[in-house]
Amino acid sequence: MMAMSCKDGKGIMDNGKYVRYTPEQVEALERLYHECPKPSSIRRQQLIRECPILSNIEPKQIKVWFQNRRCREKQRKEASRLQAVNRKLTAMNKLLMEENDRLQKQVSQLVYENGYFRQHTQNTTLATKDTSCESVVTSGQHHLTPQHPPRDASPAGLLSIAEETLTEFLSKATGTAVEWVQMPGMKPGPDSIGIVAISHGCTGVAARACGLVGLEPTRVAEILKDRPSWFRDCRAVDVLNVLPTANGGTIELLYMQLYAPTTLAPARDFWLLRYTSVMEDGSLVVCERSLKNTQNGPSMPPVQHFVRAEMLPSGYLIRPCEGGGSIIHIVDHMDLEPWSVPEVLRPLYESSTVLAQKTTMAALRQLRQIAQEVSQSNVTGWGRRPAALRALSQRLSRGFNEALNGFTDEGWSMMGNDGIDDVTILVNSSPEKLTGLNLSFANGFPAVSNAVLCAKASMLLQNVPPAILLRFLREHRSEWADNNIDAYSAAAVKVGPCSLPGSRVGSFGSQVILPLAHTIEHEEFLEVIKLEGVGHCPEDAMMPRDMFLLQLCSGMDENAVGTCAELIFAPIDASFADDAPLLPSGFRIIPLDSGKEASSPNRTLDLASALEIGPAGNRSSNDYSVNGGNTRSVMTIAFEFAFESHLQENVASMARQYVRSIISSVQRVALALSPSHLSSHAGLRPPLGTPEAHTLARWISHSYRCYLGVELLKSSGEGSETILKTLWHLSDAIMCCSLKALPVFTFANQAGLDMLETTLVALQDITLEKIFDDHGRKTLCSEFPQIMQQGFACLQGGICLSSMGRPVSYERAVAWKVLNEEENAHCVCFMFMNWSFV
């Protein structure tokens, strides 16, 4: 075999078949690969010129090296993914085996109880009651009434309570102390959040979850103990005393406060003992329970405006997992004192499903989110790291809860009403509340507002799913928002004095949604809303024309049972600093019925037309069915306004009327969305999408077959509904763009939306050129004439960008012209195959 030796750092080429590179050349190529993993031919030639050490290597060989390097990287990622899946499956198998053992014990116990009761019934005439014995019968078994040892606030007394708490918690986490049933809608699997169960027939409400997280046990315990960081309803946890134990554990006395979720109920508080210890098998246990007078332990007097609730033995069992990570068992068991709220709200406090969604699953989501951030510490939307975006979400949620509850110890006081008590007005002029508002912004104008006003109200909704209503409020802001008041709210925290709404300040043009981040399972997402064409304040021509809102959306999954839906937003400065002042306002919709709602994920596509045509219109939709009667939910609205104290009466009047107008708009929207309104129409709408979407799907499929000679979809039917459904669930990313001078996307399937990290509404604000780099744009420009003349073009693999700026690689792509019924060009469709985030 002939070989050509390359000295002085040059590679060795064997008969032109392959090149053996020196360590210096490999280092240089690796450095270039990390800068650009898929360089064009021009870029490769440029690399050779810029890097003398590669001057003896042919461009073709450089191309082969990059191809091999990408292949190795893909294989490495795939191997890593398969290893992770294998670890998940192994851990999940272990959890399922433990669950199977628990269920077998439960079956054995039920069989025993059934036999006992049968025998007891047959011999009832012979049964006698021994009043001299303290034995009692519980669930068919004889137990001695537990005699608690003497307890007090001493370390020995607290340790006695702690050990009993540990035993009771473990009996719930891994035993049969509580009858657990699988939570509706939750299916265990390698990609699920975990195994989630709810209680059946026990005191109070209880939920249990088992899951695998990629964090070490001590880190898991640290996160879970910091309850306010992940439990949005938690106002504060104060550690009043810490006692070490002889076994290396700790006992803590805690006072915890929870926000009220609505204006119609008081807040809750807890007086708790928390016990942290390490078991013999190395598992870490954190368990908690309420301290009551019956235990002779330390007491906490009642706190004004709070209802004292009880936490029954609950906690976390954290086991180290082979290969890293932890297997965690979570138990939440509470008595939330339902008697203290109006009867219509009692389902919220008597539902184990609600507890599981708000508390148990929230803990698992936080752990999985942090584990993902640790493994992928990349920068996401607007240059923020995931932890910073999570902190912004927390600030929005916390600020909304503070305004909604209006605690006096935070400086809130109630104003008198105007004779109608439907809207409550609170005012806060405390220095702590205003600290974040009196900041200088980039334009140099300090904020001069010296008080904050909150207008809040609650209303009962009938027969409209919270997720659908909230999605409509998000996507059709103009249906309920007042342009002038939004402009005033932005100005009040930005640049000082501005006229009250009354005279026209400006009018909004389009609403642009700019995604920032999605959390695990897309349970919530953070975005920036750009409201264009606000205009400027008459007193200040420096105010920008565009207004920005930081917005948090959650609970928009219609299939999740017991999920609270929220839309919370706050005006922000264009600079969008991490410490920017936030005055959150928004909506919270809480379902009051535990029944599962079946509805279409695309139903909001035609909601605007439903509002426009009214009951007598001829367009119809029947996208979901109501399960056995009316569904009820309670909506709570809270809006905050910063103002100068001498304008208090005027701002209060404005805020009161604004909230009333929003209530009226919401009632009108809810009526348009209710199935009773929609069922009055004659026609039936297929469950997925609108007629326009069905037609477009048919055009896409037909045009692909005409130009490429093969079928796009392997469908079992030819109906429009089948075609759209198959197209929507296709694993390859499908995107359609308009034929304008500046093409914008008009449609995408689910894979396309995931690839672009956007929604159907925000999709229409993304231009085609934004998703390609310079090389991709040049390639597209050269291929576009061919697409229009020949009807299609095949594109080589490359890199494009999501709407959040993340690079996405794809192996190849196909673009084709989509023809309508008249054989005229309607749009251009792109299909990206085997795509993945880099």
Number of C-alpha atoms within 10 A of each C-alpha: 4 8 12 12 12 15 10 8 15 20 23 19 19 14 11 12 8 12 19 14 19 17 12 14 19 15 12 15 22 15 12 17 16 9 10 13 19 21 20 14 13 10 14 19 17 13 19 17 12 11 14 13 18 22 15 15 19 15 19 11 15 20 16 14 18 20 14 12 17 15 12 12 13 14 12 12 13 12 12 12 12 12 13 15 14 13 19 20 16 15 20 22 14 13 20 15 12 14 16 12 14 16 16 13 14 18 13 12 16 14 12 15 16 14 13 15 16 12 11 14 12 11 10 11 8 8 10 7 8 9 7 6 9 10 14 13 10 10 13 16 12 10 12 11 11 8 6 11 10 11 18 15 13 11 14 13 17 25 21 16 23 24 14 14 23 22 12 18 28 21 14 24 24 18 18 17 14 20 16 20 13 16 20 17 11 15 13 16 13 18 11 14 21 23 22 27 23 25 22 15 10 12 13 20 24 31 32 30 24 28 24 28 27 22 21 17 24 12 13 25 19 10 17 19 16 12 18 19 17 20 19 19 20 20 20 16 18 12 14 9 10 14 14 14 16 8 9 9 16 17 23 20 20 20 17 17 21 22 23 19 19 24 19 16 18 17 22 22 25 23 23 24 27 23 27 22 20 15 13 7 8 12 16 22 23 23 27 26 27 22 23 14 9 8 18 15 18 18 13 14 7 12 10 8 13 17 19 20 19 21 23 23 25 27 28 26 25 26 20 19 19 11 10 13 20 24 26 26 26 25 27 26 28 23 16 21 16 17 10 13 14 10 9 13 21 17 15 21 20 19 20 26 24 25 24 28 19 17 22 25 23 17 22 24 20 21 22 21 19 22 18 17 15 14 9 10 13 12 16 18 20 15 13 15 15 24 15 14 23 22 13 20 23 18 17 22 21 19 18 27 23 16 25 25 21 22 15 12 8 15 15 22 16 14 13 11 14 10 6 8 10 15 20 21 25 23 23 22 20 15 14 11 16 18 11 15 24 17 19 13 17 12 12 10 13 16 21 20 21 19 21 24 26 27 26 28 22 20 18 15 23 15 17 23 28 29 26 24 21 22 20 22 20 18 19 16 13 14 17 18 16 16 20 22 19 21 26 22 21 23 26 23 27 28 23 17 18 19 16 20 17 9 9 14 20 16 17 19 14 12 19 19 23 23 21 24 22 20 19 16 12 12 16 19 20 23 20 22 21 19 22 17 17 21 19 21 23 14 11 14 10 12 18 17 17 16 24 22 23 23 27 24 21 21 26 24 19 19 17 18 22 26 25 24 25 24 22 26 27 25 27 23 22 15 11 15 11 11 9 16 21 22 28 27 26 20 21 22 27 27 26 22 17 18 15 17 21 15 20 18 18 14 21 20 16 15 18 15 14 22 17 10 13 14 17 8 14 11 17 20 24 23 19 17 11 18 11 7 8 14 21 19 21 20 23 22 24 26 26 25 24 27 28 16 15 10 11 16 11 12 20 22 14 16 23 22 14 18 22 16 15 16 19 13 16 21 16 14 21 22 21 23 24 20 20 15 17 21 14 14 16 12 13 13 15 16 17 19 21 18 13 9 16 19 16 22 23 21 20 25 18 17 22 23 14 14 15 14 9 11 13 16 14 10 13 9 10 9 11 17 21 17 22 23 17 19 25 19 12 17 16 21 25 25 23 26 21 19 14 8 6 10 17 19 21 20 21 26 23 21 20 27 20 13 25 24 20 25 16 18 16 19 23 19 18 20 17 17 18 15 20 20 15 11 17 19 16 12 14 19 12 11 16 17 13 15 18 16 10 12 21 24 22 14 18 12 17 22 23 26 20 20 23 19 18 20 19 18 21 19 14 15 20 18 25 26 26 27 20 17 9 7 10 10 15 19 21 24 23 22 19 23 17 14 22 13 13 15
